[in-house]
């Protein structure tokens, strides 16, 4: 019972992060901004990533971290779990090869704006329907490998367990809202993709 307050505060902080992140990512907000600032929305992606990073660091730093160990694996299990973590990092690198990282970070948008080649219909990002490589296994491989990486811990304490649950819930909820946007952009093509490829977790059988 003594740690319920710590758990609650951590949940509140990361819920706040998730709400801010989702609000800033909403298509309605971007549409309204595009009406007001026009092509300058090309700078929004960089701003969005910066705010996301700051709010995440704030939530992580302000969360209480009681000295409570849930488990601490002995050898060889700690090595096995560490190997899973390494494999998940390799998976994230694999995914990065299919994503335009400069577009993701917001650099390409600014380049197009400076060259007077920005299409306001892109809003803050030129979306591409990717169904190659890891995207043939799951629709959101970044979330899948991130969940594996965060969860594969040789030692788990109370704070990190709550943090992991929050991030997993955020990835699942975030993917839902992200796909609503993708259906509007790509229409039937994305619906067909949804019908053939699982969202976050691969089908074992």
N, C-alpha and C positions, 0 to 999 in steps of 0.2 A: 504493500500500500504506500510505503514511503516514497516510491519512485513514480507513482501515478502522475504527480505534478510535472515531473521531468518529461515523461512520455507525452503528456498532453501538450506541453509547451513546444516540444519538437514537432508534433503533429500540426499544431497551429502555424508554426513558422514555415514548414514546408508546404502546407496548404496555401499559405499566402504566396509563396514563391510560385506554386502551380497556377494559382488564379491570375497573378500578374502576367506570367508567361503566356497563358492561354488567351487572356484579354488582348495582349499586344499582338498575338498571332492571328487574331480573328479577321476574317475577310471583311466583315462589316466595318471594322475600324479602318482597315486599309483603304476601303472604297471611299469612306468619308475623308480620309487624309488626302487621297488622290484628287478629290474634288477641290480641296482647299489649297494644296501646295503643288499640284501638277507633277511635272517631271522630277521635282525635288524629292519625291518619294523614293527615288533611287538610293538615297542615303539612309532609308529607314531600316534596311536589313542590318547594316552595321550598328546602328543605334539599338536595334532589338537585341542583337547578340551581346552588346555591351551591358545593357540593363539586365538581361538574363544572367550573365556572369556575376554581376554585382549582387543581385538579389539572392542568387544561389550561395555565394560566399557568405553573405550576411546571415542567411538561414542556417548554414552549416556552423558558422562561428558562434552565433548566439544560442544555439541549441545546447542545453545542459548535457554533460557527459559523465554520468555517474560511473564509478569504478565497480562495475558489475560484469563479470565474465559469464557469458552463456555457455560457451564451450571453448576448449583449447585442444586441438587435435594433436595426438602424438605421432611420431614417425612410424610407418611410412605414409600415413593418411594425410599429414600436412603437406608432404611433397606431392602427393597425388592431386590434392586440391589446388596447390600452387601451379601444377602443370595444366590443370583445367583453366586457370586464370590466364596463363600464357597463351593457351590455344584461343581463348576468347579475344585476347588482344590481336592475335594473328587474324582472327575473323573480322575484327573492326578494320584492320588494315586492308583486308580483302574488299570489304564494303567501300572503303575510301577510294579504291581504284575505279569504282563505277559512279562515283559522285563528283560533280564539279565543285571542288572545295572552295574555289575562289567565288563561285556563285553563292555557295552556302554561307560563306563568311561576309559577303556583301561587297567584295572588292570589284568584281566584274560589273556590277550595277553602276558603281561610281565611274568606272572607266567608260562605260557606254554613255553615261550622262555627260562626261567631260568631252566626249567625241560627238556630242549632239546626236546620238543614235539610240537614245532610250525610248522604249515603247511603254507608255504609261499603262497599257493593258496588262503588262507583266506584273503590275503592282511592285512589290519589293523583290520579286524573284521570278526568273524565267523557269517555269516548271517543265520537267521532262518525265514522261512515263517510262521508267526503267524496269524492264522485266528480264534482265540478264544476270548471270553470275549468281550472287547470293539472293538477289531479288526473285529468282526462280524458286527458291526454297521457302522464303517468307516475304511478306510485303514490307515488313519493317525490320530488316536485319540489324540495323544500328541498335534498335531497342533490344532485340534478342541477345546480341552479343554483349551489350551493356549490362543486361540483367545477369547474365552468366558471370561476367567479370566482377560485378558488385557482390554477387551472392557467394562466389567461390572464395571463402575466407578461411584460412587455417585456424584463426581465432576470431570469435564473435563476441562482442560486448553488447550491453543493452542499448546504448545509443545507436550503434551501427545497425543493429537489427531493426530498430524503428526507422532509421534512415533508409535502409534497404526496402522495407515495406512501402514507405512513402514514395520512393523513386519508382518502384515496380508499378504501384497504383497509378502514378503519374504517366508512365510510359503507356500503360493500357488505355487510360482515359484520353491521353493526348493523341494516340493513334486513331481513336474513334473520331475526334473532332477534325483531325487532319484529313481523314478519308472523306468526310463530308465535303470538304473543300475540293479534294481531288476528283470526286464524282462530278461536281459542278464544272470543273475544268475539262475533264477528259470524257465525261459522259459514259456511253455504253462500253467503250474500251476498258475503262477502269472497273466497271461492274463485272465484265467478263474476267478481268484479272482477279477480282475479289473472289469470284466463284471457283477459280482454279488454284489459287495459292493461299495458304493460311496467313492470318494477319501477323502474329508475332512468334508463335511457337510452332516449329515444324511438325508435320504429321509423322509419327513414328511408323505407322503401318498404312 
